[in-house]
Amino acid sequence: SQKVDMKKVKLEAIKPWIAKTLTDLMGGNEDDVLIDYTFTLLEEKANVGFPNPDPRYIQHNLTGFLGAKDTPPFCHKLWKLLLSAQSNPTGIPEELIEAKKEELRKEKV
């Protein structure tokens, strides 16, 4: 899989997606520990001088929370967002920008 340079990613912009998706996967129960742990998995390597998180490590560590069925699709979507974010000059995934634009269009109607 492609490497993600977290220095190029605006993680704050992705955190709401992570929180909402994990909450949905947990049956609507917001699990702050799981959400914060996921953020830490993305941030920790950057904090010790390694800006590239390991997707296998993240998936392995989340499987205990989400189970073998839900973890791979979540990690796959997350990785796609991170790759999109690092290739966008804003550091925000294009998919999230488009979703926000759509949300604003609907509010105007």
C-alpha positions as CSV (number, residue, x, y, z in Angstrom):
1,S,0.0,0.0,0.0
2,Q,1.0,3.6,-0.6
3,K,2.7,5.5,2.2
4,V,0.9,8.5,3.8
5,D,3.0,11.4,5.0
6,M,1.0,12.7,7.9
7,K,2.8,16.0,7.7
8,K,0.8,16.7,4.5
9,V,-2.5,15.6,6.1
10,K,-4.8,18.0,8.0
11,L,-5.9,15.4,10.5
12,E,-8.3,17.8,12.2
13,A,-10.4,17.8,9.0
14,I,-10.6,14.0,9.0
15,K,-11.3,13.5,12.7
16,P,-15.1,14.2,12.4
17,W,-15.4,11.5,9.7
18,I,-13.4,9.1,11.9
19,A,-15.6,9.8,14.9
20,K,-18.9,9.5,13.0
21,T,-17.9,6.3,11.1
22,L,-16.6,4.6,14.3
23,T,-19.8,5.6,16.2
24,D,-21.9,4.2,13.3
25,L,-19.9,1.0,13.4
26,M,-20.4,0.7,17.2
27,G,-24.2,0.8,16.7
28,G,-24.6,4.5,17.4
29,N,-22.7,4.4,20.7
30,E,-20.0,7.0,20.7
31,D,-16.8,5.4,22.2
32,D,-14.4,8.3,23.1
33,V,-11.7,5.8,24.0
34,L,-11.8,4.1,20.6
35,I,-12.0,7.4,18.7
36,D,-9.1,8.9,20.7
37,Y,-7.1,5.7,20.3
38,T,-7.6,5.8,16.5
39,F,-6.4,9.4,16.4
40,T,-3.3,8.3,18.5
41,L,-2.6,5.5,16.0
42,L,-2.4,8.1,13.2
43,E,-0.5,10.6,15.2
44,E,2.0,8.6,17.3
45,K,4.5,7.7,14.5
46,A,4.6,11.4,13.5
47,N,5.4,12.3,17.1
48,V,8.5,10.1,17.2
49,G,9.8,11.3,13.8
50,F,8.2,8.7,11.5
51,P,5.5,10.5,9.5
52,N,4.2,7.4,7.8
53,P,1.6,5.4,9.8
54,D,1.4,1.7,9.0
55,P,-2.0,0.6,7.8
56,R,-1.5,-3.0,8.9
57,Y,-0.6,-1.9,12.4
58,I,-3.6,0.3,12.6
59,Q,-5.9,-2.4,11.3
60,H,-4.4,-5.0,13.7
61,N,-4.9,-2.6,16.7
62,L,-8.5,-1.7,15.8
63,T,-9.7,-5.3,15.2
64,G,-10.1,-5.9,18.9
65,F,-12.6,-3.0,19.0
66,L,-14.4,-3.3,15.7
67,G,-14.1,-7.1,14.9
68,A,-12.7,-8.8,11.9
69,K,-15.7,-7.9,9.7
70,D,-15.8,-4.2,10.1
71,T,-12.1,-3.3,10.6
72,P,-10.8,-3.9,7.1
73,P,-13.4,-1.8,5.3
74,F,-13.0,1.0,7.8
75,C,-9.2,1.0,7.4
76,H,-9.5,0.9,3.7
77,K,-11.8,3.9,3.6
78,L,-9.6,5.8,6.1
79,W,-6.5,5.0,4.0
80,K,-8.1,6.3,0.9
81,L,-9.0,9.5,2.7
82,L,-5.5,9.9,4.0
83,L,-4.0,9.4,0.5
84,S,-6.5,11.9,-0.9
85,A,-5.6,14.4,1.8
86,Q,-1.8,14.1,1.2
87,S,-2.3,14.8,-2.5
88,N,-4.5,17.8,-2.0
89,P,-2.6,21.1,-1.3
90,T,-5.1,21.9,1.5
91,G,-4.3,18.6,3.3
92,I,-8.1,17.8,3.3
93,P,-9.5,14.8,1.3
94,E,-11.3,15.9,-1.8
95,E,-14.2,13.5,-0.8
96,L,-14.8,15.4,2.4
97,I,-14.6,18.8,0.6
98,E,-17.2,17.6,-1.9
99,A,-19.4,16.2,0.9
100,K,-19.3,19.6,2.7
101,K,-20.2,21.5,-0.4
102,E,-23.2,19.2,-1.0
103,E,-24.3,19.7,2.6
104,L,-24.1,23.5,2.2
105,R,-26.0,23.3,-1.1
106,K,-28.8,21.3,0.6
107,E,-29.0,23.9,3.5
108,K,-29.5,26.7,1.0
109,V,-32.5,25.0,-0.6
